[in-house]
Amino acid sequence: MAVTGAAALPLMVIHLGWAAIIVLLRNREAEEKSFHKFFLLVWGIWLIPNLTGAIGTNLG
């Protein structure tokens, strides 16, 4: 949980920078597609520590 949580934070910062600077300003279709794939990866990594924390709290 700690590893995925620590990994998710810098990935979210990269994700925000990429979204704000590259994808939105350039508005290129190929970049938007790869951005969405990266978004799903970051979201999945972020979801792991949140779900394990919620499950652990409820079980524990």
C-alpha positions, 0 to 999 in steps of 0.5 A, a space after each residue: 500500500 505504501 509503495 503504490 501510494 508513493 508511486 501514485 503521487 509523482 505519477 499524478 503530478 506528471 499526469 497533471 503537467 502532461 494534461 495541462 501543457 501538452 495535451 490541452 494546448 496542442 490539441 493533437 488526437 494522437 497525444 490525447 489517445 496516449 494521454 488517456 492510456 496513461 490516465 488509466 494506468 495512473 488511476 489504477 495505481 492510485 486506486 490500489 492504496 485507496 481500496 486496500 486502505 478502505 478494506 483494511 479499515 473495514 475489516 480491522 
